[in-house]
Amino acid sequence: MHAPADVRPAEKLVADVYGALKANPDVWKKTLLVVLFDECGGYYDHVPPPSTVSPDGIAGRLDKSFLVPFDFERLGLRVPAILVSPWFEPSVDSTIYSHSTIPGSVIEGFGLGNFLTARDKKANKLTDKYLVKNNNQRWRTDVPDLIPPPQPESFGELQQEMLKGSVHLDPHPKARNNMRVRDIQDPVQARAFIRTQNAKHLEHYFAAKNSPALAGKNLSANNQPASTAPSPARIYELKNSV
């Protein structure tokens, strides 16, 4: 589900796992499905990252001139976390958890001994609210069925090669990297990417007056995002960026 990839294959994965658990009540009654994301995807978050404790007291690297001190005492931006179980009523939990909540909760809930680091020891746990038996919990029979969304069309080998090849149309050498298209699985996204690459190539070609060296090194239009068609305004901006 990492932007700008198509989220439908990931939605199908979650639906398939959920459906397999739901189809086996004996397993489902003792299973907690946790859907957790590893990062924010690069999107803006208006909530400042909260403070935490360093997991091991080891400071960040400073052996390179471009590195800055970091003591690992701050969490990152918020990410979604979804707990799925027929023992739970629908609710939103505003407690500040972290990724260390998961190992910390497993260690505490199952009595596995010492925590891994100070981070999972400090993290708020799921044990008191969720991993506990009490008389207030009721087995729900109204849990929904999930139908996986229609999946994106598959790529042929020729289409994949065309997509990868379009990267090399980029006028800036540093941007000619196949990693840029690794997560593109939807033909609609692929067509838009290829059209944009062609538009960028043509814009730089016309702005550089047939000079390949000039197009790749000296032309840059950072203030105007590329589109899927050549833009006269962008060509004018490129000409004036030399």
N, C-alpha and C positions, 0 to 999 in steps of 0.2 A: 504493500500500500504506500510505498514511498513516492512522493510527487516527483515527476509527472506521470508515473506509471498508472496503468489502468487498474482500478481497485477490484474489479469483478472476480479475477481468479482468487484473490485473497478472501473475498466474501464467500466464495464457494468453498474454500478450505474450511473456514469457520463453520459454515452450514453443514458440511459433511461430517466434521468431528462432532458437532452438536447432535446431528441426526443419529450417528452411530451410538452415542451415549444414551440418548433418549429411547432408542430401540431396545436397550438392555437394562431394564429397571434395577436388577440386582447390582449392576455396576454403577448405574446412575445415582443410586441412593447413597453411595459412598464416594462420589467423585465431585470435585470442584473444578470447573472449567474456568481458567483465568485467561482472558484475552488482553494482552499487554503489548504496548508499543515501545520501541527502544529509543525513539527520538521524536521531536516535534515536527519533522519534515521541513524545517526551515521557515515555518510560518510565525508571524508576529504573535506575541503573548503580552497582554497588558499587565499581567501579574509578575512582579519581580521574583526571581528564583529564591527560595528560602535558604537559610543557613543550615548547616548540618555539622557532623564531625568528620575529621579525616579518618579514613578506614584504617590506616596503618602508621600515620605520623610521618610518612615519607614525603618530602617536599617535591615539587615539580622540577623538571630538568632545567638547568641554567647553563648548559655547556655550549649553547649556540647564541650568537649575538641577537638573533631575532626572538628568542624566547623570553617570556616575562614570568616573574614568580607566581606560582599558583599553589595554594596550600590544600586544595581539595576539601575545603570546608563550606562549599556551596553546592546545592543541587542545580540541575538544569531547568529548562522550561517544562511546563506541565505537558504530560502525555496522557492519553485515555487509558483507563484500566477498567475492565468489565468483569465482574464475578457472576458466573452463571451456575445456578443450582435451583432445583425445585424446592429446596428447603428455605429459600429466601423470598421475602416479599419485595416487590419493586420499590426501589428507593435510590436516592443520591447521597453518597457519603462524602462529606467535605473535609474529612480528616486528611492531614498532610501525610501521605505515604511516599515511599520511594521504591526503586527497583530492589533495594536491599530488604524491603518488607517481605518479599517472597521467600528467600532462603531463611530469613530470620523467623518467619512464621512457621516454616516447616520444622526448623530446629526446635523451636519452643513448643509447637503443638505435639510433636512426636517424642519430645524428651530426648533429643539426640546428643545432648552434652553441650560443649562450649560452642559459642558463636564463631563464625569465620573471622570477622574483623570487628572493630569498634562500630563500623557503619551499620551492619545488620543487627548488632546488639542494641544500638540506639534507635533504630527505625521503629515507627509505630507498627504493631503487629495486627494480623487478622484474627488472632486466636480468641480474643475476648468477645468480638462481635459476631464472628462467623464460624470459626473452627471450635465450636463448643456445643455440648448437648444440654438442652434445657427444655422445660415444659412449654415454652412459648413457640417452639418451632413446629410447623405443620407441613406435611407433605402436600405439595400443590399438584393438582391434576389439570390445571388450566394453562399449563405452559404451552407456548405456541409451536406450531410446526414451521420450519424454515425452508423456503423454496429457493435454491440458489438462483441468482440472476442469470440471464442469458450471457453466455461467455463470448469474448471477442473472437472475431474470425482468426483462424490460424494463418501464420505466414508460411509461404513456400521458401525454398532455399534461394531462389532468384530474388524474391522480394527482400529477404534479409540482406543479401549482398548489395542490392540497390540502396537500402537504407544505410548500411555501413559505408558504402562508397560516397554517399552524399555528404558525409562528414568532411571529406577531403575537398569539397567545394568551398569550405569556409576560407575567407580571405586571410584570416589570422592563423599562422602555423600552429600556435599553441592550442588552438581549438580543434585541431584535426585529430581527434581521439575517439576511438570506437566506444569507449566507456560512456559517452554521451547518449548512445542509443541502446545501451544494454537493457534498460527497463521498459522500452517501448514495445508493447505487445499488440496494440490496437491498430489496425490498418488506417483508421481515420487519423490517429496521432502521427503515424508514420508518413502519411501523405502530407500532412501539414508541416512536419519537420523537413521533408525533402523540398517542398515548395519554398519554405523559408530559406533553406540553404541556397537554392537556386537564385532567389531574390537577392540575398546578400552578395552572392558572387557577381550578379549582373550589376548591382549598384556600385560595387567597388570597381568593376571593369569600366563602366562609363565614367565614373568620377576620376579614375586614374588615367583616362585618355590613353588606354591600351598599354599602360606601363605596369607589368606584373610586379616588379620590385616595389613600385610606389603603392600599389594596391595592398600588398601584404604587410608593409611596415609602417607607413606614415598616415594611413587613413583610418579614422576611428570616429564613430558616431555613437557615443555612449549615452547621449541624452534622448535618443529616439529608439525605441525597441524595434527589432526587425519584424517585418510582416511577411505574409505569404505571397506578396506581389511587389515588384520593384516600385519604389516610391520616389517621385521627382524631388520631393522635399528632402528626403534622406540623401539622395545623390548630391543635392546642393549643399547639404550640411557636410557631407564627406569631402567635397571639393574644398571647402573652407576650413577643414581640419588639418590640412597639410602643414 
